[in-house]
Amino acid sequence: MSWKQRAGSAERGALVSVCGLLGLTLFKGIAGWLTGSKALMADACHTAADCAGAFTTYLERKGLRKSIAQTRRTETVTSIVLSALLVLFGLEMALSSVRAAVSDTYQAPGWNAVAFVALGAFIRGVLIRIQHHWDARLGIRAAGQRADRASLAATLIAFAGASFAAAGIWAGMPALYLFDPAAGLIVSAIVVWSGCKFVGGILRQQEQSACCDVDLKVIQDAIDRIDGVVSVGEVRAREQGHYVVVDAVIHVNPRISVAEGQEIALRVKRHLTKRFLHIADVLVHVQPYDPGFPYKTNHVDEPFSTLVQ
């Protein structure tokens, strides 16, 4: 599978994940509104946070097929806007849970809310398995396992809150009604924290220039062995979603044509993307080699007299 085909498949997989999470968010939101469960509504907000993260991943993978520099600003602005909305929704759900807890007219949700939470947890687990299977088939390292565990933990909190509230109705214990808004408050706090962490991670990612899975020295050695490359200048690598983007400066024979220099750059790009799985794109800057000391060349020239001679 070529790099373009792999990038296209990764983009489609991310889009499927976004659509699935968006549908799950709507399902939980409507179910929470119908049942009056604050825990289920807060869980819907948390699923919306997962959907925002998946949408950002989709933008990153879509940008890999185009120009990464052109999509970087769009990703940053979109991520900040989504994070701000998540924080606002989380705060609103927290206030709603507090108002429900102190209200004398609050009606606890029944067992139908518990069933909806359980069904939502099952659907979320299926979506996680599908995404992991898709990424494993494309050779993409799993980077969202912590977020998946946090999502399932939030669903378990909502399930516990709704279950205790429903058990309070069944046992005639109004004190148990508070478990549902309490769970909604806890999940809302997780949503607010996730939104703040989300925007912080996006801003840090834009400045990140470290390479995780592939050592820069290995990349430099691989470029240096390519035919036509006289020397390797600066090599930088940065993470772009689940992939690594390399920015390299190579020095070539100053006597070759521009077309030959472009052919060498294309050779470097093809070699790195085929050898290293996580390198999605290589930006090669071609410069003429300066024949200073120490001198290295890949062409035969007439001998020059030196001071030693």
N, C-alpha and C positions, 0 to 999 in steps of 0.2 A: 504494500500500500504506500503510495507516494505521500509526500508531506501535505500537499493540497487536499488529497482525499481524506487523510487523517484529520486535518483541521476542519474540513467540512463535516465529517462525522462527529467530531467533538462539538462543533457548533450546534448540530441538530440534537445531539444528546442533551446539551444545556438548555435548548429551547423546549424540549419535552419536559425537562425538570421544572422549568419556569411555569409552563402551562399546568402541570400536575399540581404544583404547590399553590398556584393561583386558584385552581378549582377547589383544592382542599381548604384554602382560606375562606372562600365564599361559602362552602358547605358548613364549616364550623361557625362562621359568623351568623348565618341564617339560623342554624340550629340553636346557637346561644341566644339569639334574639327571640325565637319562638318559645324556648323553654325558660328564659329568664335567668340562665346560669351565668354568673359573672366569671366563674372559672373557665367556662367554655368560650366566652367572649375574649378573655385574656389569652387563652390558648390560640384563638384565631389570630390575634395580634402577633403572637410569637411565630406562627406559621407564616404570617405576612413578612416577618423579618427574615425567615428562611428564604421566602420567595424573592425578597430584595437582594439577598446574597447570591442566589442563583441567577438573577437577572444581571448582576454585575459580572458574574462568570461568563454569562452568555455574551455580553458586550466585549469582554476580553478575548474570547475565542473567535468572535466575529471579526475583531480587529486584527487577528493574526492572518486572516486572508487578505487584508487590505494593508494600509499603512498604520503601523502601531503608533507612530508619533501623532497622526491625525486623530486617532480615537482616544488618546490618553486624556485630553481635556474633557471630552464628552463623558468618559467613564467617571472622572473625578466629580464633575458637576452633578451627574445623575446619582452617584453614590451619596453625596452630601445631602441632596434633596430627599432621597429616600430615607436616609438616616434621621433627618429632622422630622419627617412625617412619622417615623416609628417612635421617636421620643415623645412626640405630641400625643399619639394614640396611646402609648403606654401610660403617660401621665393622666390622660382622660379616663382610661380604664381603672387606674389606681384610685382616682377620686370617686368614680362610680362605685367601686367596691367598698370604699369607706362609707359613702352615703348609704349604701344598701345595708351595711353592718349596723349602723346606728339608727336605721329607720325602724319604726314599729310596725309598718305595713309590708315589710319585705316578705315575699313568699318564696320559700326554698324550692329549687327545681326537683322534679321527681326522677324516677328511674329512667325515663326516656332520655334525660340529659346524660346520664351515665352511659347509656347505650350509644349515644352519639359520640361521646368522648372515646369510648372503646373502638368504635368503627373508624374514627379519625386516626387513632393510634395505629390501627392495622393498615390503613391506607398509607400513612406516613412511612411505616416500615417497608411496605412494598416499593414505594418510590425510592427509598434509600437503597434497597437491594438492586433495583433496576439501574440507578445511577452508578453504583459501584461496579456492577457487571459491565456496563457500557464503558466506563473508564478503564477497567482492567483489560478489556478487549482491545482498546486503543493504546495500551501501555502507558496510561496517565497515572501518576502516583496519586494516591488518595490523600487529599489535603483537608477535607471537611469532616473527618470523623469526629472531632471534638464538637463541632456544631451539630452534627447529627445526634450525638449523645445528649447535648443540651436540649435539643428539640424533644427528644423522647422523655427526658427528665421533666420538662415543663408539662408535657401531656400526662405523665404519671401524677404530677401534683394536681392538675385539674381533675383527673379521674378520682383521686383520693378526696378532694374537696366536694365534688358532686356526689360521690358515694356516701360520705358521712352526712351530707345534707339530706339526701334521699332516705338514708337510714333513720334520720331524726324524724322525718314525716311518718315513717312506718312505725317507729317505736314511740311516737308521741313525746319526743324530747326536743323542744324548741332550741335548746342551747346548741344542738348540733347544726342548726341552720347556718351558724356563723362560719362553718368550715368552707362553704362555697365562696363567699366574698373574701375570706382569708386567703384561699388558694388563688382567687383572682388577683388579690393584691400582690402575692408573691410572684406570680407569673408576670404581672405588669412590671414589677421591679426588674425582673430578668429581661423584659423587652427593652426597657429604658437603658439598662446596662449594655445590652447587645447593640443598641443603636449608637451609643457613644463609642463603644469599642470598634464598631464597624467603620465609622467615619475616621477614627484614629488610625485603624489599620490601612485604610485606603490612602490616607495622606502619607503614611510611612512607606507604603509600597511604591509611591511615585518617586521617592528619593532613594529607594533601595538599589544598590548596584552590586550586590554580592551574589555569587553563584553558589547554589546549594549542593546539587548532586554531581556537578562536573567541576573538577578543579581547573582553575585558570591556567596553571602550568601545563596540564595535559592538553588543553586546547591550543596553547601556544606551540607546544612541541608538534602537535598534529598539523598545524598550519605551516610550520617551518619545514616540514618534510614534503610539502606539496611542490611539484615541479613548477618552476617559474618564480617562486617566492625567494627573493634574496635574503630578506630579513623580516622579522615581525616586530612591529612597533608596539603601541599600546593595545591591550586586549581587556575589554570590560564585559561584564555579563550582569544581567539583571533579571529578576523574576517577573514574568507577565502571566499572572494566573497560575496555571499548572505547568507552564513551560518556561524556558530560559531563552532570552534573546542576547546574542553576542554582538558586540561592536568591536571590530578589529581594524587595525591599520597595518597594511603590508607595504613593503618596499620592493620594487621590481627593477629590472634592468632599465636604466634611463634611455637606452637606445631603441627600445621596442616601441611599437605604435600604440595609440590609445586603444584600438580594438583588441590588440593582444593583451593589454593590461586588463581590460574588461573581461576577457576570456579567463584570465588567471583568477580574477575575483569571483567569477561564476564557479570556477573549479573549486575554490576554497569553500564557497557556500554549499555546494553540493556535497562535498566531502564531509563537512561538519554535520549537516542535517541527516546524513545517512549513518554516520558513525555513532553519534550521540543521540539517544532517543528523545531526550527532553529539550534539545535545542530546536526551537521552532523557526527561528529566523536568524540570519547572519547579515549584518550591515558591514560591508567591506569598503574601506577607504584605501585607494591605491595611490602611492606616492613614489616618485623616483628615488632610487637608492643613492645616497650621498657617499661617494667612494673615499671616505676618510679612514682613519685608523680606528679599530682593526678593519682591514679591507676584506670584503667578501664579494664574490661575483659568481654568476652562473654563465658567463660568456667568456670566450677566449679573446684576449686582447694582446696587442704587441707588448713585449716586455719593455719596462721603463727602467732607466738607470736610477739607482738609489745611492745614498751616501755610503752605504755599506759596500756596494760594488765599486 
